[in-house]
Amino acid sequence: MITVEETPLSGVMVITPQVFQDDRGFFLESFNAECFLKEGLPVDFVQDNHSRSVRGVLRG
């Protein structure tokens, strides 16, 4: 899920992804084509993720 905010600059938007966070760290989809298309934003790639885990956490 993303939030899209218009800015005073024509054609410039602030796109904020939903962040899932807990005591192990966080996860977010920094890009998801389906979310962008739902907001009317054309895209050329499919998905990009970003996560960070605290020391000792194993994700699989």
Secondary structure, 3 states (H helix, E strand, C coil): CEEEEECCCCCCEEEEECEEEECCEEEEEEEEHHHHHHCCCCCCCCEEEEEEECCCCCCC
